[in-house]
Every structure is written in structure tokens, then in C-alpha cells.
């Protein structure tokens, strides 16, 4: 497979990638935690670790499809939540206008 990849912001290179049986996926910040010991006080704390794992091609493809499906569902849920928030903002604005109008009417009736 021929591919182009970025070396820096303005520099790209071409490469020929031979067929492989395994791929390495960079999972970035994950739920894997490393136990680190502070030498001075002996206290323990957890830090998140960046992780790269080796997968067979079919396994990696399944993992990435699952991740994409999960991300798509999360995106759809976020859009639904935004729609609900927009509706709540509209309801709140209408209620504020009603209270304001009631106050104006109450002040006019008390003055005259």
C-alpha cells in the first residue's frame, strides 16, 4: 500500500507499506493506570498512561468499528441533549416574559 504521511506541519513523505499481519494502535490516554510511588513521602497516586497495543488486522478492525459505533452513539446523544437544552431555554425565556408582563400589569393597576 502506498501512503503519504505528515512529518511536520509543512512536510509530507510517501511510503510503501508492505502487507502485515499485525498493527499497532495508539490508544492515547486510556483507563489504564500506572501506580507511581512518590519517593519522599511514600504516598501513592494514580496517573493515566498513554498506551500502544498490538492487534491482528481483524481484531483491530473490529475494535475500531466498535469505537466508531460508540462515538457515533455518543454524538447522537449529545445532539439530543442540545435539542432538549434549546427547548428548556425557550420555555425559560417565555416564563420570564410572562412574569415581567404580570409585574408590569400589577404595577399599573396599583398606581391607578
C-alpha positions in Angstrom: 0.0 0.0 0.0 1.3 3.5 -0.9 0.6 6.2 1.7 1.5 9.8 2.4 2.1 10.9 6.0 2.9 14.1 7.8 6.4 14.6 9.2 5.8 18.2 10.3 3.3 21.0 9.6 4.5 21.5 6.0 6.5 18.4 5.3 5.0 15.2 4.0 6.6 11.9 2.9 5.5 9.0 0.8 5.9 5.4 1.9 5.2 2.0 0.6 3.8 -0.2 3.4 4.3 -4.0 2.9 1.5 -6.4 3.9 1.4 -7.1 7.6 -0.4 -9.5 9.9 -0.4 -7.2 13.0 -0.9 -3.5 13.5 -0.2 -1.2 16.5 -2.9 1.1 17.7 -2.1 4.1 19.8 -4.9 4.3 22.3 -3.7 7.5 23.8 -5.0 8.4 27.3 -6.9 5.4 28.5 -8.3 3.9 31.6 -5.1 2.0 32.2 -3.5 3.5 35.3 0.1 3.3 36.5 0.9 3.2 40.1 3.6 5.7 40.9 5.3 6.0 44.2 6.5 9.3 45.5 10.0 8.8 46.9 9.9 11.5 49.6 6.6 10.8 51.4 5.8 7.3 50.2 2.4 8.4 49.1 0.6 6.6 46.3 -1.2 8.3 43.4 -2.5 7.3 40.0 -1.7 8.8 36.6 -3.3 8.0 33.3 -1.0 6.3 30.8 -0.7 6.5 27.0 -0.9 3.0 25.6 0.0 1.4 22.3 -1.2 -2.2 21.7 -0.5 -4.7 19.0 -3.6 -6.3 17.3 -4.2 -8.7 14.5 -5.8 -6.9 11.5 -9.3 -8.4 12.0 -9.1 -7.7 15.7 -8.0 -4.1 15.2 -10.7 -3.5 12.6 -13.4 -4.8 15.0 -12.1 -2.6 17.8 -12.1 0.5 15.6 -15.6 -0.3 14.3 -16.8 -0.7 17.9 -15.2 2.6 18.9 -16.7 4.4 15.9 -20.2 2.9 16.8 -19.8 4.1 20.4 -18.6 7.6 19.3 -21.5 7.9 16.9 -24.0 7.0 19.6 -22.4 9.5 22.0 -22.6 12.2 19.3 -26.2 11.4 18.7 -26.9 11.6 22.4 -25.1 14.9 22.7 -27.3 16.3 19.8 -30.4 15.1 21.6 -29.2 16.8 24.8 -28.6 20.0 23.0 -32.1 19.9 21.5 -33.6 19.4 25.0 -31.5 22.3 26.3 -32.7 24.6 23.5 -36.3 23.7 24.3 -35.7 24.4 28.0 -34.1 27.8 27.2 -37.1 28.7 25.1 -39.5 27.7 27.9 -37.5 29.7 30.5 -37.5 32.8 28.3 -41.3 32.6 27.8 -41.8 32.2 31.5 -39.5 35.2 32.3 -41.5 37.3 29.8 -44.8 36.2 31.5 -43.5 37.2 34.9 -42.3 40.5 33.6 -45.6 41.2 31.9 -47.5 40.2 35.1 -45.3 42.6 37.1 -45.9 45.5 34.7 -49.7 44.9 34.8 -49.6 44.7 38.7 -47.7 48.0 38.9 -50.1 49.7 36.6 -53.1 48.5 38.5 -51.6 49.6 41.8 -50.8 53.1 40.5 -54.1 54.0 39.2 
